[in-house]
Amino acid sequence: MNGLYHENGWLGKEPWWKDATFYQVYPASFKDSNGDGWGDIPGLISKVDYLRDLGIDVVWLSPVFESPQADMGYDVSDYQKIYAPYGTVEDVDALVEACHSRGMKLILDLVVNHTSIEHEWFKESRSSKSNPKRDWYIWKPARYDSDGQRMPPTNWRGYFAGPTWTWDELTQEYYLHLYAPDQPDLNWESEACREAIYENTMRFWLERGVDGFRIDTVNKYSKRTEYTDAPITDPNSPHQPAPDMWCNGPRIHEFIHEMRTKALEPYGAVSVGELSNTPHPSQVLPYVSAAAQELDMVFEFSMIRLGTGGMFGPKYIYVPFTLPQMKAIVAKWQTFIEGTDGWTTVFCENHDNGRAVSRFGDCSTPELWQASAKTLALWQATLTGTLFIYQGQEIGMTNMPPTWDIDEYKDVESLSFYAEALASGDQKRISETMRGLGILARDHSRIPFQWEDSPNAGFTQEGVKTWMRVHDAYREINAAKQTADPGSILSFYKEVLRLRKKYKDLFVFGAFRLLAGEDESIFAYVKESPSDTQRQTNGHTHHGDAETKKMALVLLNFSRGKRECLDVRSALGCGTQDTVRLLLSTREFGDGEEPAVGEDERMPDLKPWEGRVYVNF
């Protein structure tokens, strides 16, 4: 949407962010520069060269603003100050310069569905019913039952377990919070509130050179204003899931278009929004259609939430899933933009989920850990859309050890769901919740980055107490060890990111076609360059040359056993005289072992957790 384009080979001009690789930094856990056990911006600056060498184009910095840290910075008390343990505003300026001087960009995490209760706006709002900022938040009077007992305005359940309403004694009303009571929701119905958001939280940072925002909870700004009870779907709880009451509300597209027009577009800022409760492409496309002029791209979470029991009561009761289920979801979100002017994203990790190699790969042995992490890398790097990598993903960081107990979990959501299970007195529920947390909890992605094999994994100095415990396996899994190893996961990420850029027509912009959708072990798909047809991107139509059409066959063995290779020539539509070659494999081959692609040869079986890419050029 930002109007800034670059030449993208024969495809014509595309917005720069489409073929960029983004890297999410969770600052508390990335690199501590001053020995207080808490990561900081100077620590990140010291590692920008590491990110450049990896092949990163854009750093996404999770919240660093002033905050009481009730939800790790997603409860902002001042958008124009930096939480002191992270650094200063001047440190952000230095980070902008460090990125820009290396040809990279920086986006910040924008949290404007809610603030902290410590924000001056909320302090004014709750000071009296007549305060001019009263309607900058959502206040409602109490209800009363037949016995005269005070009740919240609705029966809605929040994301962190418990009600979405908290009583304020001073003004004798409830305020709405979809998350923790410390995070009151802003009222986007107030025009004055919206303008303050644009000025104080967006223009302030864009003026300082920031290149855009990842926008938190972006489709929750417009609530259904009738504020009625949700249907009873959990008879065991007084609070009921009600996402339809606040997701994709009646004015949401108006609000986001206004945000773009007033705050993003004038600066050419890139935007990526976090969407909830949008399982259908028809719901997502209006947010990312170039013609709609709202967001550049969004995160849709159907795939990354595989295994969860839903977003509310049973979220951490683990639900096993099959590879065909995963493939169907990936195919849906890979193909939904075809023939449209929309765009999509590619990701399998972030700060709100367990580690990909622990959830989708195989950590049962060191060999399978490395093999599966490489195959996940190949999978992500060959999918259409803008690629996002989360810190530590590139070295195969894993979930916290299963021997760690609940005391090592720090996240407000994890602790709230565990407390709710404890309060039930149901031992089975407690056990299942703890098992689910061990796979899915947000804490897994938040432990300190493993830089090297020295004490505290090089995240901070020896002897310092880190804010979260360092993983027990840091001596085996760390960036320094992998940097020196050409066969490591990190080295493989560097290679696949290089190839993704080199063959962007296939891997970034290519059409996706799933093969063998019901196969329980093999994830196979064809990527086809759009060169033989007219294609429209970001409102621009391009004409390609049919002779330059390219195809790639991606074969991923998501199992511990050998699996027969598909018929490569058939999948690529090649005759016996056509060129077919192996572009990349996740495993190294010995002398005479590399699979040749002759006229009639059958390809060797895929080894456990092996991935390959064959091409027709």
Beta strands, then each sheet from edge to edge (+ up, - down):
strand 1: 5-7
strand 2: 13-15
strand 3: 21-25
strand 4: 58-61
strand 5: 65-66
strand 6: 78-82
strand 7: 105-110
strand 8: 139-140
strand 9: 143-144
strand 10: 150-151
strand 11: 165-168
strand 12: 173-176
strand 13: 212-215
strand 14: 270-274
strand 15: 297-299
strand 16: 345-346
strand 17: 386-390
strand 18: 511-515
strand 19: 522-528
strand 20: 535-537
strand 21: 540-542
strand 22: 551-557
strand 23: 581-585
strand 24: 611-615
sheet 1: 1+ 2-
sheet 2: 15+ 14+ 13+ 7+ 4+ 3+ 17+ 16+
sheet 3: 5+ 6-
sheet 4: 8+ 12- 11+
sheet 5: 9+ 10-
sheet 6: 18+ 19- 22+ 24- 23+
sheet 7: 20+ 21-
end
